[in-house]
Every structure is written in C-alpha cells, then in structure tokens.
C-alpha cells in the first residue's frame, strides 16, 4: 500500500492519478468509479457542471443520463454523502426502498442505476470546507452482492477509505481550470488581485481604461459571475491566474 501511496503522490497529471486509482480499486472489487469535486457548491446544490471536476470509468451512456441529466443530484447516496462526510454502504438504498420514504426523484435515480447494473457498493464523502465539496462512488463488480461488499468493508474498509482520501487530496490540489480566460483577461484580473486600479493597470499594459473595463466585463462573463471580486476569487480557486503557461489541466467528464 505504501508503494501505491508514494506513486500517487509523485504523479502530476490528473489522468495519471485517476488511472492508477481505478486500477487499485479494481483490485478490491470496485471496477466502476465516479468521482466529483467542486470548489463552488451552493446551499441548494452542487452548482454548475462546468465548475466541477468529474472523473469516471462508467460508460458514456450511463454518464449521459446520470450526469448529463443531473440524476446524480437526486440519488439517495449522493444526497446522504453531501450532507456529511464519511463512508456509506449502499445497503441504505434498500432500507429506503423498504421504508417507502423515497422521493420521486430518488426513485428515478435508483431505478436508473439498477437498469445499468449499479447495485452494490460504497460512497465516500470527503471532509471539505464550503463551498468545496467532493465525493466518490465505488461500484462493485457485476455479480457482487451488497452483503459481500459490506463484509469486504468490515475487513478492508479503513484501508480503502484511506486510499480514496489520499487520491482526493492529490487530485483536488491539482489545477483543473478550463482555460476560459484569454491572456488579456487573465492579466487584468491579476492586476485587480494585486490591488492595482483600472488606471494603473491601463498604464502598465499600455491600454485605455475603457479597454481594461471591457476585458474585466468579458472575464466576468466567461467565468459566469456578476462582480469583478467574484471573478478574481473564482479564477484564483480554479487556478486560472498566477499560474505558469500550460500548468492547468482540463477537467474530465
């Protein structure tokens, strides 16, 4: 296990970390994974898909429905994990079904998962400081029953939880900006972040104040925010400013 952890921590690309983690979890019997992380969750939900890093080795057909149609927001285990950190057995889904307390949305998401063979597994929600939020679903290989997963977790759960936490800490620390800002937009936001006025930024860049205002407006539009302060915060959290060229890695879906 220590060799694996050292390898994970040595990698610098999201795809490389993800591929190694998938192989590791498959050795435990979890051959389908879906991981999500956002720095911009909201009290009412997970926010925009464009702000999320989503990694999965599920089929595209599954992802089109579960992610594309946002069924994941209604999935019982996602809702449970979003409310608290920890590891949660999918046994809870069966208990909800038997109790008759599922909402219509939860039932739709559950039926969708069952149709795609997503029947047994565990979910992990990682401790985060709002508005950041991250979690992973570990789906057991075909034919494995939930009681077998629970028995595996009783024996290996702490180890599996630790490996997933290390994976999360490594990936969530990496830049996954979508590079939505132009070089000029990035430059003017960096000027604002450093405390320069529009006039000072204009003089430094050899542009008019009106042009600086235009770049700031387009930066706000590109980032989907209303104020320049929000743009600076979001660009900073997405590591789109104050990074060397080529340092950011695109998010995967």
N, C-alpha and C positions, 0 to 999 in steps of 0.2 A: 504493500500500500504506500509506503514512504517513497519508493521509486516513482510511483504514479504521481504522487503529490508534487515531487520535485520536478517532474516533467511538465505537469500542468502549469506550475509557477514559472517555468522557464520560457513558455510559449508567449509570443507577442501578437498573434493573429487570432481573431475570434473564431474563424472557421477551424483552425488547427486545434484550439481548445475544445470546441464543440465536438469535433470528430473523435478526439481521444476520449472525451467523457461518454459519448454514446457507446463506444466500444467497451468501456469499463462497466457501464450499467448493464449492457447486454450480457456480460459475464455473470451478473447477479440474477438474470432472468427478465430484465426490463428492456425490451428491444424496441419500444416506441416511446419517444420522449417529446414533450413540448414545454419550452421554457419561454417565459415572458418577463420583461423588465421595462419599467418606465420611470423616468425622473419627473413625470408630470401627471401623476394620478390626481383625481379630484374626489371630493366627498361623495359625489353622485356616481362615480365610476372610474374607469381606468384612463379616461381621456382619449385623445386621438390615436388611431392606429399608427399614423405616420410618426408619432413620437415614441413608439415602442420598439424595442428590440425583441423580435420573436424568432426563436430557433426551433426547428422541429425536423424529425425524420419520418413523420407521418406522410401519407400520400397527399398529393396536391388536391385530389378530390375531397378528401377529408378536410383539409385546411381551408378550401374554398367555402365550405359550409360553416365549419366551427369558428374560424377566424373571420373570413370574409363577410359572413352574415352576422357576426358578433354573437353567435350562440354561446360562446365561452362565458359571456357576462352573466348568463342565466344558469350555467352549470352548477349543480349543488356544491361540488368540491371546490370550485373556484371561489364561490361566494363564501364558503366556510373559511378557506385559506386567506381570503382577502381581509377577513375580519380579525385575524390573529395569526401570529407566527407559530410554526411548529410543523410536525408531520402528522398526516391524517389518513387513516385507512379508508379505502373506498367502500368498506363494509357499511359506512354511514349512508351510502346511497340506498342500499337495500332496506336499511332501517327506516329511511324517509319514505320510501315507496310503501312499505308495510303499514306505516303510521297514517298514510293518507293525507299527509300535510304538505306535499309538494305543490308548488305553484304551477300554473300552466306553463310558464317559461322554463322552469326546472324540469318539468316532464318532457317538454320538447327537446331540450338539450340532452337529457338522459336517453330518450328514445333514439336520437341521432347517434349518440355514442354506441349504444347497443347494436344498432344496424351496422356500424363499422367495426364491430368486434372489440370495442373499448369497454371491457367488462370488469377487469380486476387490476388493482394497482394501489399506488400511494401518491399523495400530493404533499409537497413541501412548500411552505411559505416562509420566506427568509426575513429575519428582522431588518427593518429599514426605517429610516427617518422620513416621514412625509415631507414632500409629495412623492418620494421614491417608493417603489413597490416592486417586488419580484417573487416569482414562484416557479415551480416546475412540477409537471405531472409525469409520473413514471408508470407506464402501462405494461403490464406483464405479458409475456409471450403467449401466443394463442394456445388454448387448452389448459392454461394455468388458472386454477380457481382462487377465489378470494381467501378462503381459509388457508390455502397453501402460501399465498402472499403474506398473510398475517403471521404464519409460522416462520417464514423466512425473515420477516421483520423482527420478530422476537429474538432471533438468533443474530442477525446481521444489521439490524436497523440503525444502531448508533454509528456503525462504520459507513453505511450507505448515506445516512444523513450528513455525516462529516464530509464525505467526498463531494456531495452535492453543494454543500455550503462553500467549500473551497472553490469549486467550479464557479459558483455565483459570484463570489468575491473577486475572482480573477476577471471574469467576463464583464461584470458591471463596472470595473475600474477602467476598462478599455474604451477609447473613443468609438462611437458608432454613429457619428453625425452623418447626415445625408448630403452634406456639402451644398445646402440650398442657397448659401450666400455667395455673391460674387466677390472677387478680391477687393473691390472698392467698398462694398457694403461691410465686409469684414474689417477693413481698415478704419472706416468711420466709427464703427461700433467699438473698436479697440480704443479709439481716441476718447469716446464718451466714457468708457470704462476707466480710463486713466485720469478722468477729471477735466479734460480739455473742453473748452466751449466750442460752439459751432464756428465762431470766428477764428479761434486758434487753430482748429482742425482745418478750416478752409485755407488759412495762410500756410500751414505746414504742407498741405497737399497741392497748393497752387491752384485751388479751385474757388469758385464763388460760394458764398454762404447758401445760396439757393440750390446749388448742385449738391452740397452736403445734405441739406434738408431732403432733397429728392432721394439720395442714397439711403438715408435713415428711414424714409417712408417705405421704400421698396424692401428694406431689410425687415421692417415690421410685418409687411405683407407676406414675405417669404417665410417668416417664422410663425405666422398666424397669431400675432399678438397685437395689442392695441397701443401700448406705450413703448417709448424707447427704453425705459428702465426694464420693462419685461423682456424686450428684445435682447438687451445685454445679459440679463440673467439666463434666459433660455439658451442663447448662443454659447455662454460660458459653460452651462451644465451639459450641453451637447458637445462641448469641446470643439466648437467651430471657430473660436477666436483664441488668440495667443497659442496657436499650435504651429509646428513647422509644416511646410507644404508636404502633402502626401501622408501625414500622420494619421488621418481619420480613416476608419474602416466603415463601409456602408452596412446598414442594418440588413439582416436576412429575414425573409419570410418563407 
